[in-house]
Amino acid sequence: MAASPLGVRRGLAVGLLRSLNRQRLSALSYASKARKDGNDDRPNPSFIHPTSVVHPNAIIGQGVSIGPFCTVGSLVVLGNDCKLHPGSHIFGNTKLGDKCILMSGAVVGDNIPGKTIIGCNNIIGHHAVVGIKCQDMKYEVGSECFLQVGDNNEIREHVSIHRSSKPSDRTVIGDNNLIMGSCHIAHDCKVGSDNIFANNTLLAGHVSVEDHAHTAGAIVVHQFCNIGSFCFIGGGSVVSQDVPKYSMVAGDRAELRGLNLEGLRRSGFSVTEIRSLRGAYRKIFMPPNAALGGIEDRLADVISFSLILSQAGVVHVH
């Protein structure tokens, strides 16, 4: 009986895959032997598993390890000592700095105009999606969009971080941030350094987070809000207004609950500095009477007084 066209095509495909795998395994065996014999010119050669698809135009640094079933696109640049765990993928115009790790299922970059730049020593968790197209309805197809991530960030499982919504802006994340599981950082957000986002922290577009902020789990931040340095946001909060520096907020809608005293102590604020912040908090947010003017007037008075104390060496202005 004559073979069916489908059976013929299947047999050819299987034969081709076997041939390619034999070629890759042969090349890898040769590279391994060269390393053992000391004949490899590279001081720290890379390893690419034969089941992975790595475009020949991709730039691979020294000591890179690419596990099974990974994908590396044509415009990708991998720094030295990067490690791609099985089933992780990098697309588009994407650059990873040295010593970055992609856990299984992680996706970095997108095949759209623009660029994703990831710094050094970052961990991208299992099934996290970083540097893909935003979810802004105003995004115009074909427009360039950008994401820039600093160094030493730990981005945990199922996190999503999107590129900017327009060429004139970019999503930016600083250094030393811990972004726990299932967090979302939307388009055009600006996140500073040394922040801790607990699980399911959701930042809408254009949110700004300064440094040393800490969120509890399952919080939502409205578009264009600013989260100040050294603040704490309680679990389950819905933040629809700016959060002042050094403060603690909680609730739906989130309200001021005082200073973030424990966070300030952990961050090394002295007793004198915390006492001064308490006095400033009372003057700004707990005025004894309305004769002290609006919040802008009270804030201006506190700033002027703080500058005087700083110049006198009494307190340090953070």
N, C-alpha and C positions, 0 to 999 in steps of 0.2 A: 504494500500500500504506500502511495506517495505521501511524503510528509506535508503537513499543512503549512501555509505561509507563516502562521503564528508560531508554530513549532520551530521552523527554520530560523526566524528572527530571534526567538528565545535562545536557541542554541548558539547563534552567532554572538549574542550579547554576553552569554555566560562565558564563552571562550575568550572574548575580548577582555572581560573583567579579570579572568584568571591570568591572562597574559600581562595585563597592566600590574596586577598585584605581584606577579613573579618578578617583573622588572623593578618595582619599588622595593620589594624585599631584598633583591640582589644588591640594589644601590645602598640600602640601609646596612646590609651585612658588610659590604665593602667599607662603608664609612666607619662602622664599629671596629672592623679589623684594623683600619688605618689608625684609629685612635689608640688601639692597644699596641700597635707596632711603632707608634710615634711618628707616623708618616703624614699625618694631617697637619697642614700648615696653620690652620686656625687654632688659636690658643684655647678656645672653649666652643667647640662645634655644637650646632643645634641638632635636635632630634625631631623628625616629622613622622608620625605614624602613617603607614601605607594606606589606611582607609580614609585619611583626611584629604580635603581638596584645598590646596594652596596654590593661588594664582602665581605664575612665574614672575609677574611684575611686582609682587609684594616684596617689601624690604624686611628681611628677617635679621635681627641682631644675633649676637653670639650667646650661646647657652640657652637658646629658646627651646622649650619643650611643647610640642603640639600633639595632643593625644588623639585617640580614635574618633573618627566621624566629626571632625571639626571643619570649619570653613573659614578661609582667609581670602578676602577680596583683593582685587588688582591694585587698589590705591592704598592699601593698608601698610603702615610702618609699625613694626614691633621692636621695642627696645631690647636691650640685653637682659637675659635671664627671665624673660616672661614665661609664664606657664599657662597653657590652655588645657583644661581638663576635658574629658570626653564629652562630645556633643555641644561644645561652645562655639560661637560664631562671631566673626568680625567682618562688617561690611562697609562699603562706601569709603570716603576720604577720611580715614580714621588713623590716629597716631596714638600709640601706647608708649609711655615712658618705661624706664627700666624696672624690672622686678614686679611687674603687675601680674595678678593671678585672676583667671576667669574660671569660675566653678562650672560644673556641668549644667548645660542648658542656658548659660548666660548669652545674651546677644548685645553686642556693642556696635554702634554705627548703623547707618542706613544708606541705601543707594539712592539718595536724593542730593540735590546741590547743597553745598555748604561743607562743614567740617566738624568732626568730633575730636577733641584733643584731651587725652587722659594723661595725667602726670605720672610720677614714679611711685612705686610701692603701694599701689591701690589693689584692693580685693573686690572683685565683682561677684556677688553671691549667686547661688543656684537659681537659674531661671529669671534673673534680673534682666531688665531691658533698659539700656542706657544709650542715649544719643539717637533716638529715632524721631520721626516726624511728630510735631505737636498735634494736639487735639483742638486747636483754636480754629473756629469756623472762618475766621478772617484770613487764615493762611492761604496764600495764592500758590497754586501748584507750579513748581518750577523755580520758586524763590529760594535763595540761599538761606540757610538757617544754621545756627552754631551752638555748640556746647563746649565749655571749657571746665575741666575738673583738675584740681590741684594735686597735691601729694598726700600720701599716708591716709587715705580715706578707706573706711570699711563699709561697703555697700552690700547689705545682706540680701537674703533670698526674696525673690518676687518684687523687688523695688523697681519702680519705673521713673526714669528721668528723661525729660523731653528737650529737644533742641528749641531754639528761639522761634518766634512766629514770623519774624521779618529780618531782612538782611542787616538792618541798622541796629539790631540788638543781639544779645546772646544770653543763654542760660549759663550761669557761672556758679561753681562750687569751689570753696577754698580748700584748706588743708586740715587734716586731723579730725575729720568728722566721722561720727558713728551714725549710720543711717540704717535702722533696724528693719526687720522684715515687713514687706508689703507697704512701705512708705511710697508716696508719690510726690515728685517735684515737677511741677508743670513748666510750661514755656516761659522764658524771660525772667525766671526767678534768680535772685542774687543771694546766695548763701555764703556766709563768711567762714570762719575757721573755729575748730574746737567745739562744735555743736554736737548735741546728742538728740536724735529724733527717735523716740520709742515707736513700737510697732503701730502701723496704720496711721502715721502722721501724714496728713494730706495738705499739700500747699497748692493753692490755685495759682493761676498765671500772675506774673508780675509781683509776687510776694518777695519782700526783702527781709532776710534774717541776718542780724549782725553776728558777733562772736560770742561764744560761751553760753548760748541759749540752750535750754533743756525742755523738751516736751515729754509729757506722759503719753500713754497710748490712746489711740482712737480720737485724735483731735483734727479739726478742720479749720483751715485759715482762708478767709475770703480774699478775693483778688485785690491787689495793690496795698495790702496791709504791710506794716513794718513791725518786725519783731525785734525789740531792743536787746542789747548785750546783757548777759548775766541774768536773764529773766527765766521764769519757770511757768509753763502752761499745764494746768491740771488735766488729768485724764477725762476724756469725753467732752472736752470743751469745744465750743463753736466760736471762733475768733472772727469778729466782723469789724473790729477797729484796731488801731495801732496799740501795741503792747509796750509800755514805757520800760526803759532800762531798769535793771535791778529789781523789778517787781515780780509779783506772783499773781496770776490770774486763773480763774476757773469758772465753769458754768456755761449755761446756754441761755442767753448770750454771755460770753465770758466777762466777768467783772473783776475789778481789782480786789485782791485779798491781802494786801500788805506787801512787805519786802520779801524777796527771796533770800531769807536770812541764812538758811543752811547752805544754799549755793554760794553765797558770798563768803561764808567761812571756808568752805572747801576750796574756793578760788584764791584764798590767801589774803582777803581783806582784813585789815586790823580792826580792833575794837573801836578805835577812834574813828576810823573811816565809816564803819557801820553805824555808829552813833550819829555821825554827820548826815549820813543818808537817811536815817530815821527822821531827823529834824527836817530835812528837805522834803521828804515824803509828806509829813504832816502839813507843812506850809503850802505845798502845791495841791494836795488832794484832800486835805482835811482842815480847811481854813476855819477859824473860830467864828468869823462873821463875813458877810458879803462886802464889807467896806474895803477889803484888800484887793478888790478888782477881780477881773477874769483870770482864767488859768494862764493866759499868755503873760499877764502882768506878774503873777506870782512866780511863774517860771523864770522870767527875766530877773526878778529880785534874787531868787535862789542862785542863779548862775553868777550874778555879780558878786554875791556873798561868797560863793565857792571859789571864785577866782582870787578874791582877797585872801582867803584862808590858804589857798595853794601857794600864792606868792609869799605868804608868811611862813610856809613850811609846815602848817598845821595838818593839812590833808593833802592827799595825792589825787588829782583829777584823772579818772580813768576815761 
